[in-house]
Amino acid sequence: MFRIVFGSIFCLLVFSGEIVLAQSSPASGPLPAKAAPGDEIALADYLALLKQIAPAAEEGARNWLAAVRLRCARDVTPEALRRAISADNGDPVLMDFIRAAARQDSAARNALVARIDCGAPR
């Protein structure tokens, strides 16, 4: 019985086409639906994976992305976000955004916007 149900669900997913894993936030604008040429994963998909691992990491990353867009007038690529999270101990400002999200500290989050470095795109 389990095989029949599992097989039916699997077939339904395969034939239903593309499955939407994440939605964009109206506060930070829409995220690219598809990966840019050369990128392994779309930004929305990467954020959805972060949310599965740690919801505060996803929220902090979204806040950081929105702050970069607002302050620097540019978007961050999925590759740049991955590097900012994983290089050494992570980008300090991004890590602080994640901590602020975990603590639900909106005052700290708002103060972090001023610490965004708008130097050369990464």
Secondary structure, 3 states (H helix, E strand, C coil): CHHHHHHHHHHHHHHCCCCCCCCCECCCECCCCCCCCCCCCCHHHHHHHHHHHCHHHHHHHHHHHHHHHHHHCCCCCHHHHHHHHHCCCCCHHHHHHHHHHHHCCHHHHHHHHHHCCCCCCC
